[in-house]
Each structure stands twice: as structure tokens, then as C-alpha cells.
Amino acid sequence: MNNPNKILRYQQTIFYFPDYNLVQTPRGSSKLTHSLSTAAPTEDSSSPSTTDLPSISPLLKPSSKEMAEPVSPRDSSSLPDGSTTPSNSTTGPVQEIALTTSLSSLESKDQRLVLDLISQLRKCGLSGDISLPQMVVCGQQSAGKSSLLEALTEVPFPRNDDVCTRYATVIHIRKADTKSLSIKIIPGDNRSDNEKATIVAFEKSIASFGELPGVMEEAMVVMGIKKLQKSGRTFAEDVLSIEIEGPDRPQLTVVDIPGLIATATGTATDEDVALVGAITDRYISEPRTICLAVVAGGSHHATQTILEKIKKVDPKGNRTLGIITKPDRIDGDGSKRTYLELAQNLDIHLKLGWHVIKNREAHEADYTLEQRKESESKWFSASVFKALPPDHVGIDSLRKRLSQLLFEHIRRELPKLRAEVEGKLETFEQALKLMGKCRSTPQQCKTFLTEMSMRYYQTCKAAVDGHYEGGHFHQGIEYTSNDTTISRRTRAVIQSLNIEFETAVRKHGHKYHIDNPDSNDFEYEDEENDEGLEDGEGSGSENEFETPDHVSGFQWPSEPETMNKAAALVWVQNKMKSTRGKELVGNFNPLLIGELFWEQSSRWHEFAAAHVERVAGVCSDFLQNLLTEECPSDIQDRVWDIIEDALKRRRQAADEELSKIKEDLEDHPTNYNHYYTDTITKFRRAEQAKLLTKAVREATSTSSVFDHMETSVNIPEAVANFSKSSHTDMESYASEEALMSLMSLYKVKQKVFIDVITVQVIERHMIRRLEQIFSPIIISEMADEEAMSIAGEPLEAQNERARLEVKVGKLREGRAAFRKLVGGRLR
């Protein structure tokens, strides 16, 4: 015992004792004392043999296996001043990072699998993105939360409200190959970037719990929390993270949050009350958090607002376990009976029930954990709470209860947790994929743009050609007859719009609609069975099931003006007078047909321009939506400028073509289509048939012969009547001939116009080679400077890429943990 510097290993952690002496206590037990020394152990220092060790309590007694392990001194740089023991540590044996067998009851062999999985997910860093199962100790200020936490985790927290209850503390106990105890701070979301950098830089590694109070005070300084109400904030949204690792430790995460403050006082402002409430709400509202709602026995439970908060986020108590602390401070039989009913789940019903533990009393501050449990058991045996089931009182039974509760809670959440990991991974991978590869050099930019433009080109070409095999065409809203413009299938949309254009021009493109109640000769819609016309010559459409004026929510120009045949003949006669030349009476100037046709077809250009505008919108929407899917958001505007310029050029070419067609229409009409003469012949035959029918009817007589009626036709009379029906007014005859010529010419020209617009304007200038607007050829012709200006990645995008890569990496690790630990082994 005369070696001044000995190193002892107790169970899991190396401890350095500068000097120690064995002193006999009055009871006869051994007590280890030491004095501070600046001497540090050397690397060749050997562990003392078992016979050199003093007699110590079972909690601190090392195993023979640990005694045989090699010993290394702790790095003295873990504290700011380089000392091995904080200046505020008390004399006495340094508390080790020890684990008793009672703590291991928090996990069994069956539970280790799921607890390991949650620990792996937490180590992957997923707790910031996904709500992971955890336990949160919550309650009023001074309700005994820290004492409960110490009893559960066997971590001796400082019993000082100025230290423990000013911020949230997360204790991670993890299984690892090496033993360690590290403390760091996780900054709150309300911190500035500079504050976050300072806070994140704080990280300590200690070798004994005796150093914990000093480190926690350092953490308060870093967080800017005032002590003794001098200056700074009283509470912080930052989180103190304590990570304890070792090969024989269970997997457990417990959170201690600041106690709720009932009202503002001299030491706590209204802002502090609100901040503590917000911290509590944030933690207990997590759907996978088990709330350990602490209710102190020193005051009526109805005045403790934690129960009201819990009820809001967990109204059925599915994930809340009520814990009654300080039962020895309940005065009066009535109060004891009230708390007994509460513990029996008769007053405030929680699905997980209630539990009662006894905190240390003032004179028990130096009790070991075993002594604490012994004192607690003795008190319960003589209290009113002995009426409760044994597994509802005491810290040991609470551990076992929490062990099973946590296991079942995690198993119940695993399917949803796995689905959430897979869903978020898919989302972040898609976002990262959309950003493409890194683009910091001209070559990287060109490579990126070439790959993107190739995908863009292939999808666009498939849409224009009507080949809908790709996945792009099986997403979103499908084609419907009432809303064609939102479809991804561009060729189908254009075909539908062309059909609607044909229907609109055929039904409503003329200026005057000539209505003759006695004949269909001058109606503009072809009959289904036109005599003398070949199959396919009619302009009827199979898709005339709705009025084209309202197809796809698009409004065509107004309907034509309706006039009867007599009014139409007056209109023609007026035109004849204004175009009269040297022709003989009864004839009309050949230029008359041109005059009539120009006026009758004057609305065609308006319909064609509306159709071009509509198709241009479809092309623009399709290309823009496709760009959104294929191109990162940070360069979409720059790439769209290229596409938009090309679209403007194509639109300009279409408008120029349309202007040329309009000029052709304004010239004197020419025709070499036999359909024109066929139509005139049809009109004349129909007129003659009508006159002949009238003449025969007038020459027909009916007489009664014996018992039946006889009908006879006086043919000479019929011929005479037919001859008399011929026009004697040469002006009227010429007008009828001109009107028939107009209608025949109009039908022919109408068909030609529709074909020319759909082929020479829409197809030639707007649809054909649409995929070449943004193709690899365009990229290959770009200068390096232009490629960099378009695809160069700004700093914000680089940061976003790094963030997404970190997220994806964490989620992939999480998925791998599920596949390794869940696949085939969880039932």
C-alpha cells in the first residue's frame, strides 16, 4: 500500500487514484480514502494484485477478468485545465463508470435484438429525421425526476436544480467494443450559425462520474445559462448528450427535460415558463416516445400540469406511464388514500398504468444504490402502498416493467419505422438523383448536361412519336376527353386538338350559316351518306359527341350569323351589283365567287390562330413539366431559357406560315378538285328534283272507279308545269347559281384549309423535331463558359448536395440495420 500511484480497473472503466489508504470504519468495514497528487501513472505501471486491493463494497468490486486486462492512463487533456479530477470534486473515492446487474434487467435475451436495432438507427444519426422510440422523464420542477433518472440509469447526477433542470439531458447507454463516457451539446434550432459552431465544438470525454458535475457546469457556460441569476439565460433549448458505452452495457436512451414551472417567479420569467413548456411539448408529442409522467407526492396531483399536457398528446394513455415520487411526503390519510387510488389507476386512467418509487431522503444522499433500494423496500412494506401489486412499487420492479414495456412498444412501432425509413430514403435519393453529379468544372457541366439532355430527348421523342412505353407516360393523370392538355402523351393531345379544330371550323368557321327549312342543299355539314361522294370525302368526325366550343375548357370564336335562303340570295345579289362588269344579263362576274368566298371564310384565320396558340401552350407545358422531372431545380430557369428561345423561334415560324396561308386565301380562289363540280351537280339535281316533284304533284289527279281510287298523272301537263317553273328572273337565276358555286367551293377549300393548318403549320413548325429543342447536339455545340454559366453548381447547391448525401447515407445505414437485424429474425 505504499505505492503512491496505483491504477485500479473496476468492472468497465479505468480509474486513477493518486494516493489511497485503507481506513477501518467504526462498523469494521474498509473505507478507501485518497489525497490528490500531481503524479501520473506511467505506461509500465502494473495493476495491483487482488491481495493489494482494499475491501470495498460489492458495487465497486472489480472482477478477476478485468483485473487482468492491460491498463492505460486516462488522457489528462479531457478537462480544460488538464487535471484528472475537476476542481469541484469532493474528497472520497472517485465514482467509476460502473454497471450493476440490476441495470441489465432493462434488457433480456429476447429484447436485445430490437434494442440493438434502435441503437443502430440512433448511431446512424436518424433521430433528427425520424422519431425513434425513447423514454422521456417529464414532470413539474423538483418532482424528483433526476433522482428517478439516476435510479434507472445508475448515473449519479448532481442534485442541484441550477445544473440539472436548465436544459434537456439525453443519456445514451450503448453496447460497444470499448468503454467510454463522452459529453457533448446539441444546439437548439433557435441558435445562430456562430452559436451552433461554438456549441458543437464542446465535447468532453471523462473517466469517472465524479467529473460529471464540473463538465455540466462547463456546458452551462457554453450554453450561456446563468448561474445564481447573474447574467445570461435561465433555460436553453440545447440538449446535453451523455453517451456511455461498453461491451456489457444494455441499449437504452432516456431523456430528462426541465421541470414545468407553475408560474413566473423572481428566478423564472414568463419567457422561461413558456420555453420550458415548449420543450416539454416537443418531446412528449413525439409519437414514438414513452412518457414517464412524474407526479410528486408532496402536492395534490391535480395541481401538476404535466398530466394536462400528457392528456393533450396522448389522450388514451397508450404511451404514458405515470410515476409517483416522494410518497413519503404525503401527509394525512385522505391524501394518502387519494394517491393510492391514483396508483391503482382508478383516478386518472392510463393504459400503461402507474408506478410508485421512493426518492432518497436528505440523510440518504451518500447511500449506495443497493442501500437506496433496501431503504425503499423497507419503507414500502410499512406504507399504504403495500396494497399495490409488488411489480407496481420500487425501482427494481420499475426497471423490469419498463423493460417489457419498451420491448413491446418498439416491436409495435417497427413496421411503421421501417416504412418511414424506406420512404424518406426514396425521397432523399430522388432529390439527390435530380441534382445529378457534381458540377464544378466545364467538363463536369457538359457531361451532366449531355446526360440530362439525352434523357430529355428520348422522352420527348417518344411523346411526339406516340410511343408510350416509358415510365414517364404511366404517371400522373391519364388522358380524358374533357381535359386533354394535362396528359403527358403529347401526340395523343395534339391529335385530339386537331380533331377539335376540324370540328370547330366545319361547324362554326363560316361567317353566315344559311338555313333553308325546305332543303338541306345549303347546310354546311355533310350528310352521312352523300350520294356521288367517295368514301372518306365527308368531313364528319367520330368525336362529335360534344360541342367543340367548350371542349377542354377552351372557348372558340363566336358562332356564325344565321340567315335563311332568301336572305342569302339578297346578300349574293348585292354582291353581284357591286361586282357587275361587261357580262351578259343572267350571268355573273367570275370575280363574284372570290368576293363571296373571302367574306364567308373570313373567320378561318381567327380559328387557326387560336389553334396554333393552343398547341403552343401544350408544347410549352409538356416541355416545362418534363424539365421539372429531369433537371435540378437550381438550373431549371437557365435551361428553360434555352428551350423557351427555341419555342419562340418555332412559334414565329408557325405564325409566318399562317400569314402566308392567309395571303393565299385572300387571292382569287383556284380549284382543280373534281369535288367542286360534283357538289354543284348535286345541288342542281336536288333543285330540279324539287321542281319536278312539284310539277308532277300539280299534274296528278285522283278519281273513284267502282270500289277503289285511281291516281293518274297528266304527263304533258307535268312537263308544262316543270317548264313554267324555270326562272324567268335572270337576276334570281344568276344569284342561285352563284350561291351554289360558293357553297361548293367553300366545302372544297374548307377541307384543304384544315389539312394545310394541321400539316404545314402545326406538324411542320411546332411538333416535328420537337425533341431536338434540347438535345445532346445542342450541348456539344456549347462553349465551356456557356456550359458553366448554365450548369455550374452554386455554393448553396453544393451544401444541399452534401446535406442530401449525409441524409441518404444515414438512411441507407438504417435500412441496412433493418435488413441485418430484422430480416428473418423478428417474428
HELIX and SHEET records of a PDB file:
HELIX    1   1 THR A   50  ASP A   52  5                                   3    
HELIX    2   2 PRO A   58  LEU A   60  5                                   3    
HELIX    3   3 SER A   64  ALA A   68  1                                   5    
HELIX    4   4 SER A   76  SER A   78  5                                   3    
HELIX    5   5 LEU A  103  LEU A  106  5                                   4    
HELIX    6   6 LYS A  109  LYS A  123  1                                  15    
HELIX    7   7 LEU A  126  GLY A  128  5                                   3    
HELIX    8   8 LYS A  145  THR A  153  1                                   9    
HELIX    9   9 ASP A  161  CYS A  164  1                                   4    
HELIX   10  10 ASP A  193  ALA A  201  1                                   9    
HELIX   11  11 PHE A  209  GLU A  211  5                                   3    
HELIX   12  12 LEU A  212  MET A  223  1                                  12    
HELIX   13  13 ASP A  270  ILE A  284  1                                  15    
HELIX   14  14 HIS A  301  THR A  303  5                                   3    
HELIX   15  15 ILE A  306  VAL A  313  1                                   8    
HELIX   16  16 PRO A  327  ARG A  329  5                                   3    
HELIX   17  17 ASP A  333  ALA A  343  1                                  11    
HELIX   18  18 ALA A  362  GLU A  364  5                                   3    
HELIX   19  19 LEU A  369  SER A  381  1                                  13    
HELIX   20  20 VAL A  384  ALA A  387  5                                   4    
HELIX   21  21 PRO A  390  HIS A  392  5                                   3    
HELIX   22  22 ILE A  395  MET A  435  1                                  41    
HELIX   23  23 PRO A  442  ASP A  465  1                                  24    
HELIX   24  24 GLY A  471  HIS A  474  5                                   4    
HELIX   25  25 THR A  490  HIS A  508  1                                  19    
HELIX   26  26 PRO A  548  GLY A  553  5                                   6    
HELIX   27  27 LYS A  565  THR A  579  1                                  15    
HELIX   28  28 LEU A  591  GLN A  600  1                                  10    
HELIX   29  29 TRP A  604  GLU A  630  1                                  27    
HELIX   30  30 GLN A  636  GLU A  666  1                                  31    
HELIX   31  31 HIS A  674  GLU A  698  1                                  25    
HELIX   32  32 ILE A  715  LYS A  724  1                                  10    
HELIX   33  33 MET A  730  VAL A  756  1                                  27    
HELIX   34  34 ILE A  757  ILE A  767  3                                  11    
HELIX   35  35 LEU A  770  PHE A  774  5                                   5    
HELIX   36  36 PRO A  776  SER A  780  1                                   5    
HELIX   37  37 ASP A  784  ALA A  791  1                                   8    
HELIX   38  38 LEU A  795  LEU A  821  1                                  27    
SHEET    1   A 2 LYS A   6  TYR A  10  0                                        
SHEET    2   A 2 THR A  13  PHE A  17 -1                                        
SHEET    1   B 2 ASP A  19  GLN A  24  0                                        
SHEET    2   B 2 SER A  30  SER A  35 -1                                        
SHEET    1   C 9 GLU A 203  SER A 205  0                                        
SHEET    2   C 9 SER A 180  ILE A 186 -1                                        
SHEET    3   C 9 VAL A 239  GLY A 246 -1                                        
SHEET    4   C 9 ALA A 168  LYS A 175  1                                        
SHEET    5   C 9 LEU A 252  ASP A 256 -1                                        
SHEET    6   C 9 GLN A 134  GLY A 139  1                                        
SHEET    7   C 9 THR A 289  ALA A 296  1                                        
SHEET    8   C 9 THR A 320  THR A 325  1                                        
SHEET    9   C 9 TRP A 354  VAL A 356  1                                        
SHEET    1   D 2 TYR A 512  ASP A 515  0                                        
SHEET    2   D 2 GLU A 561  ASN A 564  1                                        
SHEET    1   E 2 THR A 700  VAL A 705  0                                        
SHEET    2   E 2 HIS A 708  VAL A 713 -1                                        
END                                                                             
